[in-house]
Amino acid sequence: MTQPDTPDQDDSHLVRTLRNYFITGLVVTGPVLITLFLVWRFIGFIDRLAANLIPGQTSLPFGIPGLGLIIVAVAVTMVGAFTANFLGSWFVRMGEKIVDRMPVVRSVYGTLKKIFTTVLDQSSRSFREVVMLEYPRQGIWAIGFVTGEAEGEVQAAISDDLVNVFVPTTPNPTSGYLVFLPRKDLIPMTMSVEDGIKLVISGGIMTPEDNSNGNSNSAGSN
């Protein structure tokens, strides 16, 4: 005969049920609230920067959320339209010639321009290819993002065909390590860069489904 639950057992079951409900609610609402908070703070930051450009906005009894973001988007688009014509491109060339004469500024500007041009170029494969590599030693595998082909002195020093691979850290994928590896030592993945970043940020919790149809296994066995 089954023994009836004691009051202590009922209380313990109720606590576990409430705890499970709380964890489920936290999993559902946590990412949403954090995302909304970060978006709201970013919009507020842009609005504060753009508020000085609109003298009348500071005198309003209420703010207009997102107005600064719209102003920045319109301003960037107008700059792009201006630099697309002959006069605008001439101003850009003159400005870059002036910057090239500044020892420290030219290095910072050149590096940032190279990054923006490479990342935003639709024909570029930078950060558009996810790979697996043995890092930091043989037998330990890590996720990496191919940022381009090795060039210059780096490639000249090694006879193999090298590629630049960025290995991000968890849970902050904006920091990591740059390694130069032979392409033959990399296993290309079919997952998107977005799925790769999710995998890194979540610490392996959010693992994308296998869509390789055995390609990655065959590549790893070669």
C-alpha positions in Angstrom: 0.0 0.0 0.0 1.3 3.4 -1.0 2.1 5.6 2.0 0.4 9.1 1.9 2.7 12.0 1.5 3.7 13.7 4.7 3.4 17.5 5.1 7.2 17.7 4.8 7.1 15.9 1.5 4.3 18.1 0.3 6.3 21.2 1.2 9.4 19.9 -0.5 7.5 19.1 -3.7 5.9 22.6 -3.6 9.3 24.2 -3.2 10.8 22.3 -6.1 7.8 23.1 -8.3 8.0 26.8 -7.5 11.8 26.7 -8.1 11.3 25.1 -11.5 8.7 27.7 -12.4 11.0 30.5 -11.4 14.0 29.1 -13.4 11.7 28.7 -16.4 10.4 32.2 -16.1 14.0 33.5 -15.7 15.1 31.7 -18.8 12.2 33.2 -20.8 12.3 36.8 -19.5 16.0 37.2 -18.8 17.3 37.4 -22.4 14.3 39.6 -23.4 14.8 42.1 -20.5 18.6 42.2 -21.0 18.2 42.8 -24.7 15.6 45.5 -24.2 17.8 47.1 -21.6 20.9 47.2 -23.8 18.9 48.5 -26.8 17.3 51.2 -24.6 20.7 52.3 -23.2 22.2 52.3 -26.7 19.4 54.4 -28.1 19.6 56.8 -25.1 23.4 57.1 -25.6 22.9 58.1 -29.3 20.0 60.4 -28.4 22.2 62.3 -25.9 25.0 62.7 -28.4 22.5 64.0 -31.0 20.6 66.3 -28.6 23.2 69.0 -29.1 22.6 69.0 -32.8 18.9 70.0 -32.2 18.7 73.0 -30.0 14.9 72.8 -29.8 14.9 69.3 -28.5 16.5 70.2 -25.2 13.7 72.7 -24.5 11.0 70.1 -25.0 9.2 68.9 -21.9 9.7 65.3 -23.0 12.3 63.4 -25.0 11.8 61.6 -28.3 13.3 58.1 -28.0 15.1 57.0 -31.1 15.3 60.5 -32.6 19.1 60.6 -32.2 19.4 57.2 -33.9 17.4 58.4 -36.8 19.5 61.6 -37.1 22.7 59.5 -37.1 21.4 57.1 -39.8 20.3 60.0 -42.0 23.6 61.8 -41.5 25.6 58.7 -42.3 23.5 58.1 -45.4 24.0 61.7 -46.5 27.7 61.5 -46.1 27.7 58.3 -48.2 25.7 60.0 -50.9 28.1 63.0 -50.8 31.3 61.0 -51.0 29.9 58.9 -53.9 30.1 61.8 -56.3 33.3 63.4 -57.7 33.4 66.4 -55.3 32.9 64.3 -52.2 35.5 61.7 -53.2 38.0 64.6 -53.9 37.4 65.9 -50.3 38.0 62.4 -48.9 41.2 62.1 -50.8 42.4 65.5 -49.6 41.5 64.6 -46.0 43.4 61.2 -46.2 46.5 63.0 -47.6 46.4 65.3 -44.5 45.9 62.3 -42.2 48.8 60.4 -43.8 51.2 63.2 -42.6 50.2 62.6 -39.0 52.4 59.8 -37.6 50.1 58.4 -34.9 46.7 59.4 -36.4 47.5 57.8 -39.8 48.1 54.4 -38.1 44.8 54.5 -36.2 42.8 55.7 -39.2 44.4 53.3 -41.6 43.7 50.3 -39.3 40.1 51.3 -38.6 39.4 51.9 -42.3 40.9 48.6 -43.2 38.7 46.8 -40.7 35.5 48.6 -41.7 36.2 48.1 -45.4 36.9 44.4 -44.9 34.0 43.6 -42.7 31.4 45.6 -44.6 32.5 44.5 -48.1 29.9 42.1 -49.4 32.4 40.2 -51.5 34.8 39.7 -48.6 34.9 36.4 -46.7 36.1 38.0 -43.5 34.1 36.7 -40.5 31.9 34.8 -42.9 33.5 31.4 -42.4 33.5 29.3 -39.2 36.2 26.7 -38.7 37.4 24.3 -36.0 41.0 24.2 -35.1 43.3 22.5 -32.6 44.0 25.2 -30.1 45.8 25.9 -27.7 47.4 22.5 -28.3 46.9 19.3 -30.2 43.8 17.3 -29.1 41.9 20.4 -27.9 39.5 21.9 -30.4 38.2 25.4 -30.6 35.8 27.5 -32.7 37.5 30.1 -34.9 36.5 32.7 -37.6 38.6 33.1 -40.7 39.4 36.8 -41.2 41.4 36.5 -44.5 44.4 35.1 -46.2 47.8 35.6 -44.6 49.9 38.1 -46.5 53.2 39.9 -46.4 56.0 38.9 -44.1 53.8 36.4 -42.2 53.1 34.4 -45.3 56.6 34.7 -46.6 58.0 33.2 -43.4 56.0 29.9 -43.8 55.9 27.8 -46.8 52.3 26.5 -46.1 49.2 28.4 -47.3 48.3 30.3 -44.2 45.0 31.9 -43.2 44.3 34.4 -40.4 41.9 32.9 -37.8 40.4 34.8 -34.9 39.7 32.6 -31.9 37.2 34.3 -29.6 36.9 33.9 -25.8 33.8 33.0 -23.8 31.5 34.7 -23.0 32.9 37.9 -24.6 33.5 37.1 -28.3 35.0 40.6 -29.0 38.2 39.5 -27.3 40.3 36.6 -28.4 43.5 35.5 -30.1 44.8 35.9 -33.7 46.5 32.7 -35.0 48.0 31.9 -38.3 47.4 28.3 -39.4 47.7 26.3 -42.6 44.3 25.9 -44.3 44.8 22.1 -44.4 44.7 22.1 -40.5 41.3 23.7 -40.4 37.9 22.0 -40.5 35.3 24.2 -42.2 31.9 24.2 -40.5 28.5 24.6 -42.2 27.1 26.7 -39.4 26.6 30.5 -39.9 28.8 33.1 -38.2 25.8 34.0 -36.1 25.4 30.5 -34.9 29.1 30.3 -34.2 29.0 33.5 -32.1 26.0 32.1 -30.2 27.9 28.9 -29.5 30.8 30.9 -28.1 28.7 33.3 -26.0 26.6 30.5 -24.4 29.6 28.5 -23.5 28.4 25.6 -25.6 24.8 25.6 -24.4 23.3 26.8 -27.7 24.7 24.2 -30.1 23.5 24.5 -33.7 22.2 21.5 -35.5 24.5 19.4 -37.7 23.7 20.3 -41.4 27.0 19.1 -42.8 25.7 15.6 -43.8 29.0 14.1 -42.7 31.2 16.6 -44.5 32.9 17.7 -41.3 33.6 14.1 -40.2 35.2 13.3 -43.5 37.2 16.4 -43.4 38.5 15.6 -39.9 39.5 12.1 -40.9 41.6 13.3 -43.8 
